[in-house]
Structure formats: structure tokens, C-alpha cells
């Protein structure tokens, strides 16, 4: 029998569990405009699964206090000359959200007036983390600096959802340690999807051999080491979004076509619809944060590590809860489409 380290209920996590203020969220996503042609398996520059994950997040956004959403946090060289992706996100998600907002607030309530999208500072440079460097200044990294400055003023905790590369979080942690700002790091909780897996892409010998970790392997290794050394709190979801939420979902166009009654629901379905379902695997980060949909942060370790058994257990939990997760998204999409009358 394997004995797992005890995960203490952290300050902030306890208050959230007891139904106090909404968790504060900052998102780093590699999402970009899927109409821009690229050479990946979908014919796009970046995998469009985050389009679906983002639409789902916005449908659930009355459950969070969203501080910022950084888009195109990616290392694709094609992005050196692509249009501003924050403008694309605002035109796509911002417009859809505004159209659906009356229905969401009338039938459910508590949704914010808008959301802020920011283009990543590494989108055009494709820069990766340099472990030999001390990032004493953030002047060249505006989307890292923005989170740092927020954390100066916010009491915390701030949950940083990582949907792809870990470059920007790694630069932030390096900067805080270099400038003796452990007070900032104590406010942050990093939640990452599929930056390791013992069963999917990765192996027992090399769980780090997965796409989101390979994307910037040195950043990934640095954050995991920082977590193991106690500098940060880092929750590793492993592949439970893809092989739990996505694999366990209802299947077929008749079910998912029901989402088309709203603008956000349409984005959810059309972002990445494959194998009879919607691929929104990074959504595991926010369903885990909500805590009452099969898997919660207390089911994960806070030191960036995971174990084969933990991954399979949480994968099974999300697979069991997946129909209810999708039905909740559908309920909200219908509410959005029903309007404010």
C-alpha cells in the first residue's frame, strides 16, 4: 500500500470550501484564433481545444472572480506576425458573452459585466524559460508583470490556471524568488492540466513526457522543483480532463447540437468537436477548483507531484461525473439562449 503525503486544507481553500468568496482566477492559455492556418493535426496553429474550454469557463464564470485571461501563451513561430489575439478573443468570446449575458443573469445570476483578455508577452517572441537566467525585472513580460502587480494588492489566494506551456508562471516564480517576494508566492495556487501523466502520453519512467510539459520542458521542471522545495503550491491534474471529463461525456451530435441555442454554447461545440464529443480537457482545472463535481483540490497533492493511482482514481471520478458536468453546461447554455425576458 502506498502512503500519500497529507494535503493540509490551506488558508483560502478552507474558506472556499465553506462557501465564502468566489475563488479568484487568472488563466494562462495557449488558445489562438483557429481560423489561422497552421501545421498541427487540426490544421491550426494551436490546438482549438482551449476554445471549447474557454466557452465552458465563461458559462460557469458566475462561480469565479476572474482577474485576467492571457491568450496565445504559446511558442508557435507563426504567431510572430499574426494579428493581436486579445482582439480576436474579445471579438469572439467577449461578443458572445455580451449577447448571452442577459439570459445568464436573468435565469441564473451573478455573472460579471465583462471579462478581460490580454495577449501573452511570449506570443510573438516564442520565448522559452531559461533556467540559467535570473528574471530580476519583468519589464519585457507584461502579462507576467500584470499578475505580479495584481498579487501585490490582492489578499489572495489567486488560482493560476495553466492550460498549456508553463513559461510565464516559471518566469513569475523565478522573479519572486530573485527579489525575495515569497509573500507573492504564498498568495498563488497553480493548477495545471496534463503536465505529467503516468498513463497517457507519459510513462511510469517518464511521466513528464507529455505535450504540455515538453512545450517548455525547462519551465515545467523548474515549477515542479519549486513546488517540491516548498516555494509554491502546484496542483497537477494529470490527464484527468481528457480521459475523465472528455472521455466520459455524452456522445453524438444530437446531444451537443442542443448547445447551439446560445452564442457561448455554439463556441463550446464548435471549438473542437471530435469523436462525437467536445474536447475541452483543460476544463479540469476549473471543475477541480469548484470542488463538488467529482474531483477537488483536496484530491490532488499541492507539491506538484502525482502518483499513478491518484491519476487513475481522479480520472474515474471525473468520468463518472462527466454527464452531470455536461448537463450543467447545457442548462447554462439554454439559460443564456433564453434571453433576459
Secondary structure, DSSP 4 states (H G I P E B T S, - for coil): -PPPPP----TTHHHHHTT-SPEEEEEE-----TTSB-SSTTSBSS-THHHHHHHHHHHTGGGEEEEEEEE--S--GGGGSSPPHHHHHIIIIIHHHHHHHHHHHHHT----S---EEE-TTTTT-----TT------TT-HHHHHHHHHHHHS-S-EEEEE-S--HHHHHHHHHHHHTT-HHHHTTEEEEESSS--SSSSS-SS-TT-SHHHHTTHHHHHHHHHHHHTTSSEEEE-TTHIIIIIITTS--SHHHHGGGGGSHHHHHHHHHSEETTEE--GGGHHHHHHH-SSS--GGGS-SBS---HHHHHHHHHHHHHHHHHHHHHHHHHHHHHHH---
